[in-house]
Amino acid sequence: FRAMLTAERLRSQTTLAMKAQTPQNVFNMLQDMRHLIILDLREQEAYDASHIRKAINCTAEQFRD
């Protein structure tokens, strides 16, 4: 199961990297947020001041757990 998950993750990353070749493609991908999960690992105060729409804030320590 872990090997299948790893293979799927690699395939997704490769697909995303291929799509994100140009700034316009990245912009378009950010506009269509249903395909993205953005983790914002900055401190809460920085996140509260400004963040990407629908980004999820968590600390690096929480992410590691």
PDB file of N, CA, C, O and CB in Angstrom:
ATOM      1  N   PHE A   1       0.821  -1.195   0.000  1.00  0.00           N
ATOM      2  CA  PHE A   1       0.000   0.000   0.000  1.00  0.00           C
ATOM      3  C   PHE A   1       0.860   1.253   0.000  1.00  0.00           C
ATOM      4  O   PHE A   1       0.587   2.202  -0.734  1.00  0.00           O
ATOM      5  CB  PHE A   1      -0.932   0.002   1.199  1.00  0.00           C
ATOM      6  N   ARG A   2       1.893   1.253   0.819  1.00  0.00           N
ATOM      7  CA  ARG A   2       2.778   2.416   0.890  1.00  0.00           C
ATOM      8  C   ARG A   2       3.436   2.685  -0.454  1.00  0.00           C
ATOM      9  O   ARG A   2       3.577   3.841  -0.853  1.00  0.00           O
ATOM     10  CB  ARG A   2       3.846   2.211   1.963  1.00  0.00           C
ATOM     11  N   ALA A   3       3.843   1.623  -1.162  1.00  0.00           N
ATOM     12  CA  ALA A   3       4.455   1.782  -2.481  1.00  0.00           C
ATOM     13  C   ALA A   3       3.456   2.391  -3.467  1.00  0.00           C
ATOM     14  O   ALA A   3       3.826   3.231  -4.287  1.00  0.00           O
ATOM     15  CB  ALA A   3       4.965   0.424  -3.007  1.00  0.00           C
ATOM     16  N   MET A   4       2.191   1.968  -3.386  1.00  0.00           N
ATOM     17  CA  MET A   4       1.165   2.539  -4.266  1.00  0.00           C
ATOM     18  C   MET A   4       0.960   4.018  -3.966  1.00  0.00           C
ATOM     19  O   MET A   4       0.833   4.833  -4.880  1.00  0.00           O
ATOM     20  CB  MET A   4      -0.165   1.779  -4.113  1.00  0.00           C
ATOM     21  N   LEU A   5       0.930   4.356  -2.691  1.00  0.00           N
ATOM     22  CA  LEU A   5       0.750   5.745  -2.294  1.00  0.00           C
ATOM     23  C   LEU A   5       1.924   6.591  -2.763  1.00  0.00           C
ATOM     24  O   LEU A   5       1.732   7.694  -3.274  1.00  0.00           O
ATOM     25  CB  LEU A   5       0.588   5.855  -0.778  1.00  0.00           C
ATOM     26  N   THR A   6       3.131   6.082  -2.592  1.00  0.00           N
ATOM     27  CA  THR A   6       4.327   6.801  -3.030  1.00  0.00           C
ATOM     28  C   THR A   6       4.313   6.998  -4.538  1.00  0.00           C
ATOM     29  O   THR A   6       4.632   8.085  -5.021  1.00  0.00           O
ATOM     30  CB  THR A   6       5.595   6.048  -2.608  1.00  0.00           C
ATOM     31  N   ALA A   7       3.949   5.966  -5.286  1.00  0.00           N
ATOM     32  CA  ALA A   7       3.889   6.066  -6.744  1.00  0.00           C
ATOM     33  C   ALA A   7       2.849   7.097  -7.167  1.00  0.00           C
ATOM     34  O   ALA A   7       3.096   7.886  -8.079  1.00  0.00           O
ATOM     35  CB  ALA A   7       3.566   4.695  -7.369  1.00  0.00           C
ATOM     36  N   GLU A   8       1.702   7.099  -6.521  1.00  0.00           N
ATOM     37  CA  GLU A   8       0.648   8.072  -6.850  1.00  0.00           C
ATOM     38  C   GLU A   8       1.104   9.483  -6.524  1.00  0.00           C
ATOM     39  O   GLU A   8       0.842  10.413  -7.286  1.00  0.00           O
ATOM     40  CB  GLU A   8      -0.653   7.749  -6.090  1.00  0.00           C
ATOM     41  N   ARG A   9       1.777   9.648  -5.410  1.00  0.00           N
ATOM     42  CA  ARG A   9       2.283  10.964  -5.016  1.00  0.00           C
ATOM     43  C   ARG A   9       3.301  11.464  -6.036  1.00  0.00           C
ATOM     44  O   ARG A   9       3.264  12.631  -6.427  1.00  0.00           O
ATOM     45  CB  ARG A   9       2.916  10.906  -3.609  1.00  0.00           C
ATOM     46  N   LEU A  10       4.207  10.594  -6.469  1.00  0.00           N
ATOM     47  CA  LEU A  10       5.194  10.985  -7.481  1.00  0.00           C
ATOM     48  C   LEU A  10       4.521  11.364  -8.793  1.00  0.00           C
ATOM     49  O   LEU A  10       4.904  12.343  -9.432  1.00  0.00           O
ATOM     50  CB  LEU A  10       6.195   9.852  -7.719  1.00  0.00           C
ATOM     51  N   ARG A  11       3.523  10.593  -9.192  1.00  0.00           N
ATOM     52  CA  ARG A  11       2.804  10.892 -10.433  1.00  0.00           C
ATOM     53  C   ARG A  11       2.101  12.241 -10.333  1.00  0.00           C
ATOM     54  O   ARG A  11       2.112  13.019 -11.287  1.00  0.00           O
ATOM     55  CB  ARG A  11       1.781   9.782 -10.750  1.00  0.00           C
ATOM     56  N   SER A  12       1.494  12.522  -9.189  1.00  0.00           N
ATOM     57  CA  SER A  12       0.813  13.802  -8.984  1.00  0.00           C
ATOM     58  C   SER A  12       1.804  14.955  -9.002  1.00  0.00           C
ATOM     59  O   SER A  12       1.536  15.996  -9.601  1.00  0.00           O
ATOM     60  CB  SER A  12       0.042  13.795  -7.660  1.00  0.00           C
ATOM     61  N   GLN A  13       2.943  14.775  -8.352  1.00  0.00           N
ATOM     62  CA  GLN A  13       3.957  15.830  -8.325  1.00  0.00           C
ATOM     63  C   GLN A  13       4.506  16.091  -9.720  1.00  0.00           C
ATOM     64  O   GLN A  13       4.728  17.241 -10.097  1.00  0.00           O
ATOM     65  CB  GLN A  13       5.099  15.455  -7.372  1.00  0.00           C
ATOM     66  N   THR A  14       4.724  15.030 -10.487  1.00  0.00           N
ATOM     67  CA  THR A  14       5.227  15.187 -11.845  1.00  0.00           C
ATOM     68  C   THR A  14       4.212  15.926 -12.704  1.00  0.00           C
ATOM     69  O   THR A  14       4.571  16.826 -13.464  1.00  0.00           O
ATOM     70  CB  THR A  14       5.554  13.822 -12.461  1.00  0.00           C
ATOM     71  N   THR A  15       2.944  15.546 -12.582  1.00  0.00           N
ATOM     72  CA  THR A  15       1.891  16.214 -13.342  1.00  0.00           C
ATOM     73  C   THR A  15       1.811  17.683 -12.967  1.00  0.00           C
ATOM     74  O   THR A  15       1.716  18.547 -13.839  1.00  0.00           O
ATOM     75  CB  THR A  15       0.540  15.534 -13.107  1.00  0.00           C
ATOM     76  N   LEU A  16       1.849  17.967 -11.677  1.00  0.00           N
ATOM     77  CA  LEU A  16       1.788  19.345 -11.214  1.00  0.00           C
ATOM     78  C   LEU A  16       2.999  20.126 -11.697  1.00  0.00           C
ATOM     79  O   LEU A  16       2.853  21.266 -12.137  1.00  0.00           O
ATOM     80  CB  LEU A  16       1.698  19.397  -9.690  1.00  0.00           C
ATOM     81  N   ALA A  17       4.191  19.542 -11.626  1.00  0.00           N
ATOM     82  CA  ALA A  17       5.397  20.229 -12.080  1.00  0.00           C
ATOM     83  C   ALA A  17       5.322  20.527 -13.575  1.00  0.00           C
ATOM     84  O   ALA A  17       5.769  21.583 -14.021  1.00  0.00           O
ATOM     85  CB  ALA A  17       6.642  19.389 -11.769  1.00  0.00           C
ATOM     86  N   MET A  18       4.764  19.608 -14.342  1.00  0.00           N
ATOM     87  CA  MET A  18       4.648  19.832 -15.779  1.00  0.00           C
ATOM     88  C   MET A  18       3.659  20.962 -16.062  1.00  0.00           C
ATOM     89  O   MET A  18       3.896  21.773 -16.958  1.00  0.00           O
ATOM     90  CB  MET A  18       4.207  18.541 -16.495  1.00  0.00           C
ATOM     91  N   LYS A  19       2.564  21.028 -15.320  1.00  0.00           N
ATOM     92  CA  LYS A  19       1.568  22.072 -15.525  1.00  0.00           C
ATOM     93  C   LYS A  19       2.080  23.433 -15.074  1.00  0.00           C
ATOM     94  O   LYS A  19       1.671  24.457 -15.622  1.00  0.00           O
ATOM     95  CB  LYS A  19       0.289  21.728 -14.783  1.00  0.00           C
ATOM     96  N   ALA A  20       2.967  23.461 -14.086  1.00  0.00           N
ATOM     97  CA  ALA A  20       3.420  24.715 -13.491  1.00  0.00           C
ATOM     98  C   ALA A  20       4.661  25.262 -14.190  1.00  0.00           C
ATOM     99  O   ALA A  20       5.501  25.892 -13.548  1.00  0.00           O
ATOM    100  CB  ALA A  20       3.707  24.517 -12.012  1.00  0.00           C
ATOM    101  N   GLN A  21       4.787  25.035 -15.472  1.00  0.00           N
ATOM    102  CA  GLN A  21       5.978  25.465 -16.200  1.00  0.00           C
ATOM    103  C   GLN A  21       6.040  26.976 -16.405  1.00  0.00           C
ATOM    104  O   GLN A  21       7.135  27.532 -16.505  1.00  0.00           O
ATOM    105  CB  GLN A  21       6.031  24.775 -17.535  1.00  0.00           C
ATOM    106  N   THR A  22       4.917  27.641 -16.468  1.00  0.00           N
ATOM    107  CA  THR A  22       4.909  29.078 -16.739  1.00  0.00           C
ATOM    108  C   THR A  22       4.193  29.821 -15.615  1.00  0.00           C
ATOM    109  O   THR A  22       3.348  29.249 -14.926  1.00  0.00           O
ATOM    110  CB  THR A  22       4.231  29.374 -18.097  1.00  0.00           C
ATOM    111  N   PRO A  23       4.533  31.091 -15.432  1.00  0.00           N
ATOM    112  CA  PRO A  23       3.835  31.880 -14.411  1.00  0.00           C
ATOM    113  C   PRO A  23       2.321  31.931 -14.659  1.00  0.00           C
ATOM    114  O   PRO A  23       1.535  31.923 -13.711  1.00  0.00           O
ATOM    115  CB  PRO A  23       4.402  33.302 -14.372  1.00  0.00           C
ATOM    116  N   GLN A  24       1.916  31.983 -15.929  1.00  0.00           N
ATOM    117  CA  GLN A  24       0.481  32.018 -16.234  1.00  0.00           C
ATOM    118  C   GLN A  24      -0.207  30.731 -15.777  1.00  0.00           C
ATOM    119  O   GLN A  24      -1.320  30.777 -15.254  1.00  0.00           O
ATOM    120  CB  GLN A  24       0.258  32.230 -17.744  1.00  0.00           C
ATOM    121  N   ASN A  25       0.448  29.583 -15.971  1.00  0.00           N
ATOM    122  CA  ASN A  25      -0.134  28.316 -15.520  1.00  0.00           C
ATOM    123  C   ASN A  25      -0.252  28.275 -14.001  1.00  0.00           C
ATOM    124  O   ASN A  25      -1.260  27.812 -13.467  1.00  0.00           O
ATOM    125  CB  ASN A  25       0.711  27.136 -16.012  1.00  0.00           C
ATOM    126  N   VAL A  26       0.769  28.755 -13.307  1.00  0.00           N
ATOM    127  CA  VAL A  26       0.715  28.797 -11.840  1.00  0.00           C
ATOM    128  C   VAL A  26      -0.435  29.696 -11.393  1.00  0.00           C
ATOM    129  O   VAL A  26      -1.194  29.345 -10.490  1.00  0.00           O
ATOM    130  CB  VAL A  26       2.064  29.305 -11.249  1.00  0.00           C
ATOM    131  N   PHE A  27      -0.555  30.853 -12.032  1.00  0.00           N
ATOM    132  CA  PHE A  27      -1.650  31.770 -11.697  1.00  0.00           C
ATOM    133  C   PHE A  27      -2.994  31.085 -11.910  1.00  0.00           C
ATOM    134  O   PHE A  27      -3.872  31.160 -11.050  1.00  0.00           O
ATOM    135  CB  PHE A  27      -1.566  33.058 -12.547  1.00  0.00           C
ATOM    136  N   ASN A  28      -3.159  30.422 -13.044  1.00  0.00           N
ATOM    137  CA  ASN A  28      -4.415  29.732 -13.330  1.00  0.00           C
ATOM    138  C   ASN A  28      -4.692  28.627 -12.314  1.00  0.00           C
ATOM    139  O   ASN A  28      -5.835  28.443 -11.897  1.00  0.00           O
ATOM    140  CB  ASN A  28      -4.386  29.148 -14.740  1.00  0.00           C
ATOM    141  N   MET A  29      -3.664  27.897 -11.915  1.00  0.00           N
ATOM    142  CA  MET A  29      -3.836  26.840 -10.925  1.00  0.00           C
ATOM    143  C   MET A  29      -4.266  27.420  -9.586  1.00  0.00           C
ATOM    144  O   MET A  29      -5.103  26.837  -8.896  1.00  0.00           O
ATOM    145  CB  MET A  29      -2.542  26.039 -10.762  1.00  0.00           C
ATOM    146  N   LEU A  30      -3.705  28.557  -9.216  1.00  0.00           N
ATOM    147  CA  LEU A  30      -4.085  29.190  -7.952  1.00  0.00           C
ATOM    148  C   LEU A  30      -5.532  29.684  -7.991  1.00  0.00           C
ATOM    149  O   LEU A  30      -6.201  29.721  -6.958  1.00  0.00           O
ATOM    150  CB  LEU A  30      -3.140  30.358  -7.638  1.00  0.00           C
ATOM    151  N   GLN A  31      -6.015  30.059  -9.164  1.00  0.00           N
ATOM    152  CA  GLN A  31      -7.394  30.503  -9.290  1.00  0.00           C
ATOM    153  C   GLN A  31      -8.374  29.343  -9.115  1.00  0.00           C
ATOM    154  O   GLN A  31      -9.505  29.541  -8.673  1.00  0.00           O
ATOM    155  CB  GLN A  31      -7.606  31.168 -10.641  1.00  0.00           C
ATOM    156  N   ASP A  32      -7.937  28.144  -9.461  1.00  0.00           N
ATOM    157  CA  ASP A  32      -8.797  26.958  -9.362  1.00  0.00           C
ATOM    158  C   ASP A  32      -8.377  26.172  -8.119  1.00  0.00           C
ATOM    159  O   ASP A  32      -7.724  25.134  -8.229  1.00  0.00           O
ATOM    160  CB  ASP A  32      -8.699  26.064 -10.662  1.00  0.00           C
ATOM    161  N   MET A  33      -8.748  26.661  -6.949  1.00  0.00           N
ATOM    162  CA  MET A  33      -8.247  26.140  -5.682  1.00  0.00           C
ATOM    163  C   MET A  33      -8.710  24.722  -5.357  1.00  0.00           C
ATOM    164  O   MET A  33      -8.158  24.103  -4.447  1.00  0.00           O
ATOM    165  CB  MET A  33      -8.662  27.049  -4.583  1.00  0.00           C
ATOM    166  N   ARG A  34      -9.694  24.189  -6.062  1.00  0.00           N
ATOM    167  CA  ARG A  34     -10.165  22.846  -5.721  1.00  0.00           C
ATOM    168  C   ARG A  34      -9.102  21.786  -5.988  1.00  0.00           C
ATOM    169  O   ARG A  34      -9.211  20.668  -5.483  1.00  0.00           O
ATOM    170  CB  ARG A  34     -11.427  22.519  -6.505  1.00  0.00           C
ATOM    171  N   HIS A  35      -8.073  22.116  -6.775  1.00  0.00           N
ATOM    172  CA  HIS A  35      -7.019  21.163  -7.086  1.00  0.00           C
ATOM    173  C   HIS A  35      -5.784  21.336  -6.202  1.00  0.00           C
ATOM    174  O   HIS A  35      -4.819  20.583  -6.330  1.00  0.00           O
ATOM    175  CB  HIS A  35      -6.627  21.296  -8.533  1.00  0.00           C
ATOM    176  N   LEU A  36      -5.811  22.307  -5.323  1.00  0.00           N
ATOM    177  CA  LEU A  36      -4.624  22.613  -4.526  1.00  0.00           C
ATOM    178  C   LEU A  36      -4.930  22.594  -3.033  1.00  0.00           C
ATOM    179  O   LEU A  36      -6.018  22.967  -2.594  1.00  0.00           O
ATOM    180  CB  LEU A  36      -4.060  23.970  -4.921  1.00  0.00           C
ATOM    181  N   ILE A  37      -3.949  22.155  -2.278  1.00  0.00           N
ATOM    182  CA  ILE A  37      -3.959  22.326  -0.832  1.00  0.00           C
ATOM    183  C   ILE A  37      -2.691  23.091  -0.514  1.00  0.00           C
ATOM    184  O   ILE A  37      -1.585  22.608  -0.756  1.00  0.00           O
ATOM    185  CB  ILE A  37      -4.036  20.940  -0.051  1.00  0.00           C
ATOM    186  N   ILE A  38      -2.854  24.279   0.025  1.00  0.00           N
ATOM    187  CA  ILE A  38      -1.700  25.117   0.344  1.00  0.00           C
ATOM    188  C   ILE A  38      -1.542  25.159   1.851  1.00  0.00           C
ATOM    189  O   ILE A  38      -2.434  25.612   2.570  1.00  0.00           O
ATOM    190  CB  ILE A  38      -1.858  26.556  -0.242  1.00  0.00           C
ATOM    191  N   LEU A  39      -0.397  24.681   2.323  1.00  0.00           N
ATOM    192  CA  LEU A  39      -0.076  24.750   3.743  1.00  0.00           C
ATOM    193  C   LEU A  39       0.818  25.954   3.973  1.00  0.00           C
ATOM    194  O   LEU A  39       1.857  26.095   3.329  1.00  0.00           O
ATOM    195  CB  LEU A  39       0.609  23.442   4.236  1.00  0.00           C
ATOM    196  N   ASP A  40       0.422  26.804   4.873  1.00  0.00           N
ATOM    197  CA  ASP A  40       1.191  27.987   5.240  1.00  0.00           C
ATOM    198  C   ASP A  40       1.851  27.691   6.580  1.00  0.00           C
ATOM    199  O   ASP A  40       1.178  27.636   7.609  1.00  0.00           O
ATOM    200  CB  ASP A  40       0.285  29.278   5.311  1.00  0.00           C
ATOM    201  N   LEU A  41       3.158  27.503   6.567  1.00  0.00           N
ATOM    202  CA  LEU A  41       3.880  27.092   7.775  1.00  0.00           C
ATOM    203  C   LEU A  41       4.436  28.272   8.575  1.00  0.00           C
ATOM    204  O   LEU A  41       5.247  28.084   9.482  1.00  0.00           O
ATOM    205  CB  LEU A  41       5.012  26.165   7.399  1.00  0.00           C
ATOM    206  N   ARG A  42       4.002  29.474   8.240  1.00  0.00           N
ATOM    207  CA  ARG A  42       4.467  30.652   8.986  1.00  0.00           C
ATOM    208  C   ARG A  42       3.756  30.743  10.333  1.00  0.00           C
ATOM    209  O   ARG A  42       2.784  30.034  10.591  1.00  0.00           O
ATOM    210  CB  ARG A  42       4.231  31.945   8.169  1.00  0.00           C
ATOM    211  N   GLU A  43       4.257  31.620  11.172  1.00  0.00           N
ATOM    212  CA  GLU A  43       3.630  31.851  12.474  1.00  0.00           C
ATOM    213  C   GLU A  43       2.227  32.415  12.284  1.00  0.00           C
ATOM    214  O   GLU A  43       1.941  33.038  11.262  1.00  0.00           O
ATOM    215  CB  GLU A  43       4.486  32.812  13.334  1.00  0.00           C
ATOM    216  N   GLN A  44       1.359  32.201  13.254  1.00  0.00           N
ATOM    217  CA  GLN A  44      -0.042  32.615  13.178  1.00  0.00           C
ATOM    218  C   GLN A  44      -0.190  34.104  12.880  1.00  0.00           C
ATOM    219  O   GLN A  44      -1.060  34.502  12.105  1.00  0.00           O
ATOM    220  CB  GLN A  44      -0.753  32.282  14.476  1.00  0.00           C
ATOM    221  N   GLU A  45       0.667  34.933  13.500  1.00  0.00           N
ATOM    222  CA  GLU A  45       0.564  36.384  13.306  1.00  0.00           C
ATOM    223  C   GLU A  45       0.804  36.757  11.837  1.00  0.00           C
ATOM    224  O   GLU A  45       0.094  37.599  11.288  1.00  0.00           O
ATOM    225  CB  GLU A  45       1.577  37.122  14.215  1.00  0.00           C
ATOM    226  N   ALA A  46       1.786  36.143  11.213  1.00  0.00           N
ATOM    227  CA  ALA A  46       2.081  36.419   9.806  1.00  0.00           C
ATOM    228  C   ALA A  46       0.929  35.937   8.922  1.00  0.00           C
ATOM    229  O   ALA A  46       0.543  36.618   7.972  1.00  0.00           O
ATOM    230  CB  ALA A  46       3.409  35.739   9.381  1.00  0.00           C
ATOM    231  N   TYR A  47       0.393  34.781   9.235  1.00  0.00           N
ATOM    232  CA  TYR A  47      -0.749  34.243   8.494  1.00  0.00           C
ATOM    233  C   TYR A  47      -1.956  35.178   8.617  1.00  0.00           C
ATOM    234  O   TYR A  47      -2.632  35.461   7.628  1.00  0.00           O
ATOM    235  CB  TYR A  47      -1.110  32.829   9.005  1.00  0.00           C
ATOM    236  N   ASP A  48      -2.218  35.650   9.832  1.00  0.00           N
ATOM    237  CA  ASP A  48      -3.355  36.542  10.054  1.00  0.00           C
ATOM    238  C   ASP A  48      -3.196  37.852   9.293  1.00  0.00           C
ATOM    239  O   ASP A  48      -4.182  38.429   8.834  1.00  0.00           O
ATOM    240  CB  ASP A  48      -3.523  36.823  11.543  1.00  0.00           C
ATOM    241  N   ALA A  49      -1.959  38.322   9.158  1.00  0.00           N
ATOM    242  CA  ALA A  49      -1.711  39.587   8.458  1.00  0.00           C
ATOM    243  C   ALA A  49      -1.984  39.465   6.961  1.00  0.00           C
ATOM    244  O   ALA A  49      -2.491  40.400   6.342  1.00  0.00           O
ATOM    245  CB  ALA A  49      -0.270  40.043   8.687  1.00  0.00           C
ATOM    246  N   SER A  50      -1.649  38.313   6.382  1.00  0.00           N
ATOM    247  CA  SER A  50      -1.837  38.128   4.943  1.00  0.00           C
ATOM    248  C   SER A  50      -1.583  36.672   4.589  1.00  0.00           C
ATOM    249  O   SER A  50      -0.610  36.073   5.046  1.00  0.00           O
ATOM    250  CB  SER A  50      -0.898  39.061   4.131  1.00  0.00           C
ATOM    251  N   HIS A  51      -2.462  36.109   3.773  1.00  0.00           N
ATOM    252  CA  HIS A  51      -2.252  34.734   3.320  1.00  0.00           C
ATOM    253  C   HIS A  51      -3.019  34.477   2.032  1.00  0.00           C
ATOM    254  O   HIS A  51      -3.925  35.229   1.671  1.00  0.00           O
ATOM    255  CB  HIS A  51      -2.682  33.732   4.405  1.00  0.00           C
ATOM    256  N   ILE A  52      -2.646  33.413   1.350  1.00  0.00           N
ATOM    257  CA  ILE A  52      -3.332  32.999   0.134  1.00  0.00           C
ATOM    258  C   ILE A  52      -4.716  32.489   0.508  1.00  0.00           C
ATOM    259  O   ILE A  52      -4.881  31.767   1.491  1.00  0.00           O
ATOM    260  CB  ILE A  52      -2.521  31.910  -0.628  1.00  0.00           C
ATOM    261  N   ARG A  53      -5.701  32.870  -0.284  1.00  0.00           N
ATOM    262  CA  ARG A  53      -7.088  32.466  -0.046  1.00  0.00           C
ATOM    263  C   ARG A  53      -7.175  30.944   0.123  1.00  0.00           C
ATOM    264  O   ARG A  53      -6.643  30.193  -0.695  1.00  0.00           O
ATOM    265  CB  ARG A  53      -8.000  32.936  -1.210  1.00  0.00           C
ATOM    266  N   LYS A  54      -7.834  30.508   1.165  1.00  0.00           N
ATOM    267  CA  LYS A  54      -8.079  29.101   1.521  1.00  0.00           C
ATOM    268  C   LYS A  54      -6.817  28.335   1.935  1.00  0.00           C
ATOM    269  O   LYS A  54      -6.852  27.108   2.024  1.00  0.00           O
ATOM    270  CB  LYS A  54      -8.719  28.394   0.356  1.00  0.00           C
ATOM    271  N   ALA A  55      -5.718  29.026   2.188  1.00  0.00           N
ATOM    272  CA  ALA A  55      -4.521  28.352   2.699  1.00  0.00           C
ATOM    273  C   ALA A  55      -4.796  27.858   4.110  1.00  0.00           C
ATOM    274  O   ALA A  55      -5.588  28.451   4.842  1.00  0.00           O
ATOM    275  CB  ALA A  55      -3.285  29.300   2.678  1.00  0.00           C
ATOM    276  N   ILE A  56      -4.146  26.786   4.480  1.00  0.00           N
ATOM    277  CA  ILE A  56      -4.293  26.205   5.814  1.00  0.00           C
ATOM    278  C   ILE A  56      -3.038  26.527   6.612  1.00  0.00           C
ATOM    279  O   ILE A  56      -1.925  26.221   6.187  1.00  0.00           O
ATOM    280  CB  ILE A  56      -4.534  24.659   5.743  1.00  0.00           C
ATOM    281  N   ASN A  57      -3.226  27.138   7.757  1.00  0.00           N
ATOM    282  CA  ASN A  57      -2.088  27.501   8.592  1.00  0.00           C
ATOM    283  C   ASN A  57      -1.802  26.414   9.612  1.00  0.00           C
ATOM    284  O   ASN A  57      -2.705  25.954  10.312  1.00  0.00           O
ATOM    285  CB  ASN A  57      -2.341  28.833   9.297  1.00  0.00           C
ATOM    286  N   CYS A  58      -0.550  26.007   9.694  1.00  0.00           N
ATOM    287  CA  CYS A  58      -0.099  25.112  10.761  1.00  0.00           C
ATOM    288  C   CYS A  58       1.384  25.362  10.960  1.00  0.00           C
ATOM    289  O   CYS A  58       2.081  25.799  10.044  1.00  0.00           O
ATOM    290  CB  CYS A  58      -0.386  23.599  10.422  1.00  0.00           C
ATOM    291  N   THR A  59       1.849  25.085  12.144  1.00  0.00           N
ATOM    292  CA  THR A  59       3.263  25.292  12.416  1.00  0.00           C
ATOM    293  C   THR A  59       4.067  24.127  11.843  1.00  0.00           C
ATOM    294  O   THR A  59       3.514  23.067  11.553  1.00  0.00           O
ATOM    295  CB  THR A  59       3.516  25.439  13.938  1.00  0.00           C
ATOM    296  N   ALA A  60       5.347  24.325  11.684  1.00  0.00           N
ATOM    297  CA  ALA A  60       6.216  23.256  11.173  1.00  0.00           C
ATOM    298  C   ALA A  60       6.180  22.059  12.112  1.00  0.00           C
ATOM    299  O   ALA A  60       6.245  20.915  11.662  1.00  0.00           O
ATOM    300  CB  ALA A  60       7.670  23.759  11.003  1.00  0.00           C
ATOM    301  N   GLU A  61       6.077  22.316  13.425  1.00  0.00           N
ATOM    302  CA  GLU A  61       6.011  21.227  14.390  1.00  0.00           C
ATOM    303  C   GLU A  61       4.735  20.407  14.211  1.00  0.00           C
ATOM    304  O   GLU A  61       4.776  19.179  14.285  1.00  0.00           O
ATOM    305  CB  GLU A  61       6.089  21.776  15.813  1.00  0.00           C
ATOM    306  N   GLN A  62       3.617  21.066  13.979  1.00  0.00           N
ATOM    307  CA  GLN A  62       2.360  20.355  13.739  1.00  0.00           C
ATOM    308  C   GLN A  62       2.441  19.546  12.454  1.00  0.00           C
ATOM    309  O   GLN A  62       1.938  18.424  12.392  1.00  0.00           O
ATOM    310  CB  GLN A  62       1.183  21.340  13.672  1.00  0.00           C
ATOM    311  N   PHE A  63       3.065  20.105  11.440  1.00  0.00           N
ATOM    312  CA  PHE A  63       3.194  19.418  10.156  1.00  0.00           C
ATOM    313  C   PHE A  63       4.022  18.154  10.287  1.00  0.00           C
ATOM    314  O   PHE A  63       3.703  17.142   9.663  1.00  0.00           O
ATOM    315  CB  PHE A  63       3.819  20.341   9.119  1.00  0.00           C
ATOM    316  N   ARG A  64       5.081  18.191  11.089  1.00  0.00           N
ATOM    317  CA  ARG A  64       5.946  17.028  11.271  1.00  0.00           C
ATOM    318  C   ARG A  64       5.207  15.893  11.983  1.00  0.00           C
ATOM    319  O   ARG A  64       5.474  14.717  11.737  1.00  0.00           O
ATOM    320  CB  ARG A  64       7.199  17.418  12.062  1.00  0.00           C
ATOM    321  N   ASP A  65       4.268  16.263  12.874  1.00  0.00           N
ATOM    322  CA  ASP A  65       3.523  15.248  13.629  1.00  0.00           C
ATOM    323  C   ASP A  65       2.506  14.633  12.749  1.00  0.00           C
ATOM    324  O   ASP A  65       1.765  13.751  13.184  1.00  0.00           O
ATOM    325  CB  ASP A  65       2.859  15.834  14.868  1.00  0.00           C
TER     326      ASP A  65
END
